[in-house]
């Protein structure tokens, strides 16, 4: 073997054979990788899609207004992955339409790109856009307020006049759009509002005659609104409504509401016509004693009261007959005796009338009926009856006088 390597011819032939072998191996591998679709060289080209790429408008915007240019476009980038991916991720290029060389009117222009790194290609969708160039105009408009959810404003509350700061805004657009402006307003949500609004920031909206919102430049975009919220009120007496009649033997002494007045809340115009507020009807036929009753109040729609119920104090007068109250004799002279003409005249019935809770406790022992015989001699006499009892109860005997015999 050593002899072979010492021969220069052997070395030359061996080197040639090795070179041929290496050539064959490299070519076979190259053909294999080209045919294999899964094979991708490290420096092959890729495609990346960039959506919502903003479009810049190159024009003298102090003189002109442009419509028709989309806010954004789709850009497909193609190139080496090492450059492509960071460019797409960072959006490290610009997209624009150049209108500086154009005059007023309608034009079809190309959407272009700039600052794209070398080695990348860009395909923009859409490639061209139809634009309209118009002369810029600015005009001042008064801002008006509109309430929303006003039906959800709590009962009794009403809104004052809004104060808007600033009262006027400047609107910039094309002359044709400025001429279309019909309304410049803000919206104030008053749902559930019970306190005044102090300098709430709200956006300004611009509409045409058909109620379509217009895309214009507004300065300032937001304004401050202040709004007073009122809760008008007044005090009115409580009117007690009743129905039916008291049971037999009862009379009404008094029926009073506690409190006698309540505070009601509502819009001013509605409160003007209200002079009192009534209770629900109280059924007198079910009342048999003095006491307190709770009664609900009734009030008109859109009005509320400080109380839902009031106490009704009822005081009744009752009539009662006390049977067979003994008649006592006083002032009879010494040595004399008395007898009633009729044995039944020695007692009398007494009609009692007074407050129900006192009458209910009244008994015959609480009543004193007398005849005064002072100074009377023997004989038959007709004398009046005297009656005593509670000062708060009216007592009336069924007879006013009796006939007695003095012996």
Secondary structure as UniProt FT lines:
FT   HELIX           2..6
FT   HELIX           8..35
FT   TURN            37..38
FT   TURN            42..43
FT   STRAND          45..54
FT   STRAND          56..58
FT   TURN            61..63
FT   STRAND          64..67
FT   STRAND          72..80
FT   HELIX           81..90
FT   STRAND          94..98
FT   TURN            100..101
FT   STRAND          105..110
FT   STRAND          112..114
FT   TURN            118..119
FT   STRAND          121..125
FT   STRAND          128..142
FT   STRAND          144..148
FT   HELIX           150..152
FT   TURN            155..156
FT   STRAND          158..159
FT   STRAND          163..165
FT   STRAND          168..174
FT   HELIX           175..180
FT   STRAND          181..189
FT   TURN            191..192
FT   STRAND          197..203
FT   STRAND          205..208
FT   TURN            209..210
FT   STRAND          217..219
FT   STRAND          222..227
FT   STRAND          229..230
FT   STRAND          233..239
FT   STRAND          242..243
FT   TURN            248..249
FT   STRAND          250..258
FT   STRAND          261..265
FT   HELIX           268..272
FT   STRAND          276..279
FT   STRAND          282..283
FT   HELIX           284..286
FT   STRAND          291..298
FT   TURN            301..302
FT   STRAND          304..305
FT   STRAND          309..330
FT   TURN            334..335
FT   STRAND          338..340
FT   HELIX           343..346
FT   STRAND          347..355
FT   HELIX           356..359
FT   TURN            360..361
FT   HELIX           364..366
FT   STRAND          368..372
FT   TURN            374..375
FT   STRAND          379..388
FT   TURN            391..392
FT   STRAND          393..397
FT   STRAND          401..406
//
